[in-house]
Amino acid sequence: MSALEIAVGEYVALRRSLGFKFFGPEQRLKGFVRFMAQREATVITYPLALEWATQPPDKRASWALRFSDVRGLSQYLRSREPRTAVLPSRVLPYSKRTRPYLYSDTEISQLLRAAFALPPAKALRRWTYHCLFGLLIVTGLRIGEALALKRTDVDLEQGILRIHGAKFGKSRLVPLHTTTCTKLRRYAEQRDAHLDPPRSPYFFVAEQGGQLLHQYVYRAFWQISRQIGLRKPSDRTGPRIHDFRHRFAVRTLVRWYRSGQPIEQLLPVLSTYLGHVCVRDTYWYLSGCPELLGQAVKRLEHRWEAAS
């Protein structure tokens, strides 16, 4: 094992001790270690960091992220290897944040119906995706949070989800509406009827009872999206699962604006509910949705009129 490989392991452990999950950066930095080994290089330099970060040529959107990973590593290594280059920031531009796709009520209904119609008719699959997508839509959970739910995390008597180890290791409680509890209870009955005895501790499971993996969920979502016309057969981009979360946040803010609620006081509440690390991430929705921006402008105009 090379000195650089050992250093990457120590650096990853340090970042995780600070609360970062660091899975993506860890994999990218392992790729950087392989790149350095191929170049027979032991010291990080600006040309080497830039060469690695700008690979592959057709993945320009990830270049800034890759360079940032090496920059963080180089800062960590400077104390033990003075020859390590001090890599500058903002060398490569970050891609702009993707504007959320705001599903209509009709699209949501079509998507859930299509999920429940997934073949085979007598399998657990259709129940799983119908309830999983429905839960994401009505709670704004991240897909990873929903898939990580254990049976013991879902309290349908109290109507509460226990979210463990979200971003930066944060945990929280998410309340559920009674109608959502009813749907989840029905899913649990179907799941247990198909899989007796249970084969995994997870609430949402794959057809044979194992953990439901991200790739299976995305594959089913893309299939449904094409089926109902959200994506064309050849489309590689389009509405995403994560946009369910955006829809939840935007609809909540719009509802508060329309009812005259004190948004400034309630934004931290929504931020906590969504599991945002910083309330700034929640404020982003005010500019990310035209209707929200319009509602904010109207409220500001009313304040000016009242003051004049």
DAVENNOR-V399274 format. One line per field, one symbol per residue. ss: DSSP state (h for helix, s for strand, l for the rest). phi: phi as a letter, one per 30 degrees, with the letter a starting at -180 (. if undefined). psi: psi as a letter, one per 40 degrees, with the letter a starting at -180 (. if undefined). A space follows every 50 residues. Layout:
BEGIN
ss = ???
phi = ???
psi = ???
END
This chain:
BEGIN
ss = llhhhhhhhhhhhhhhhlllllhhhhhhhhhhhhhhhhlllllllhhhhh hhhllllllhhhhhhhhhhhhhhhhhhlllllllllllllllllllllll llllhhhhhhhhhhhhllllllllhhhhhhhhhhhhhhhlllhhhhhlls hhhssllllsssslllhhhllssssllhhhhhhhhhhhhhhhhhllllll lsllslllllsllhhhhhhhhhhhhhhhllllllllllllllhhhhhhhh hhhhhhhhllllhhhhhhhhhhhhllllhhhhhhhhhhlhhhhhhhhhhh hhhhhhhl
phi = .ddddddddddddddddcjddiddeddddddddddddddhccbdbdeddd dddccdddcedcdddddddddddddddedcbeddddddchdcdddddddd dcddddddddddddddcddddcddeddddddddddddcciddeddddddc eddccdddibcccchdehidcaccdcddddedddddddddedddbbddca dddcbdecjdddceddddddddddeddcjdbdecdcblecddddddeddd ddddddddciddedddedddddddiddbdedddeddcdbedddddddedd dddddddd
psi = hidddddddddddddddeehdfddddddddddddddddefiehhiddddd dddfiidefddeddddddddddddddedddgdehihhiifdhhiiihhhi hhiidddddddddddeehiideiddddddddddddddeeeiidddddehi deehgedefhhhhifahfeiiihhiiidddddddddddddddddghiiei eidhiideeahhiddddddddddddddeediideheiaiiddeddddddd ddddddddefigdddddddddddefididdddddddeehddddddddddd ddddddd.
END
